[in-house]
């Protein structure tokens, strides 16, 4: 993952004590066995990727880019029109 994820904080603060108790896991991340830590890290990474994919749907992002470019062009045309209609002196800028 590109983003630094604090697996320890997520496990210790976000996973409920009831889940840890019922699965007979330690309350502390680094007291878990190696395989348990790897499982937790994989699950967190998978959840992170899925959340990004859901939030950043490629089709929606492509449309957003297109709209932003069009809005930028329209604002540029508007600014040019205003600049021609109401020329300013160097003092006003």
PERACOR-V473427 format. One record per residue. RES is the residue in one letter. PSI is psi in whole degrees, 0 to 359 (* if undefined). NEAR is the number of other C-alpha atoms within 10 Angstrom. D_FIRST is the distance of its C-alpha to the first C-alpha in whole Angstrom. Layout:
BEGIN
<<RES,PSI,NEAR,D_FIRST> <RES,PSI,NEAR,D_FIRST>>
END
This chain:
BEGIN
<<X,145,8,0> <X,324,4,4> <X,140,7,6> <X,121,6,7> <X,131,13,8> <X,88,10,12> <X,322,17,12> <X,311,15,16> <X,315,12,17> <X,312,14,16> <X,312,20,17> <X,330,16,20> <X,333,12,21> <X,332,9,20> <X,127,12,21> <X,152,11,25> <X,326,15,27> <X,318,9,29> <X,316,11,26> <X,316,15,25> <X,313,11,29> <X,333,8,30> <X,4,9,27> <X,47,9,29> <X,154,15,25> <X,154,14,25> <X,339,17,25> <X,132,13,23> <X,314,17,19> <X,357,14,20> <X,352,11,23> <X,155,14,22> <X,162,11,22> <X,312,9,19> <X,323,9,19> <X,319,14,19> <X,316,17,16> <X,318,12,14> <X,313,11,15> <X,314,17,14> <X,318,18,11> <X,317,13,11> <X,317,12,13> <X,315,17,11> <X,317,16,7> <X,318,13,10> <X,320,12,12> <X,313,15,9> <X,316,13,9> <X,319,12,12> <X,319,11,13> <X,316,11,12> <X,319,11,14> <X,318,10,17> <X,329,11,17> <X,57,12,16> <X,124,10,18> <X,322,11,19> <X,316,9,22> <X,318,11,23> <X,320,12,21> <X,318,12,23> <X,320,11,26> <X,318,12,25> <X,314,12,24> <X,314,12,28> <X,319,12,29> <X,319,12,28> <X,316,12,30> <X,318,12,33> <X,320,12,33> <X,316,12,33> <X,315,12,35> <X,319,12,38> <X,322,12,37> <X,313,12,38> <X,319,12,41> <X,316,12,42> <X,320,12,42> <X,319,12,44> <X,314,12,47> <X,320,12,47> <X,323,11,47> <X,324,10,50> <X,327,9,52> <X,74,9,52> <X,143,10,51> <X,156,11,50> <X,169,7,52> <X,333,6,50> <X,328,5,51> <X,344,6,49> <X,*,5,46>>
END
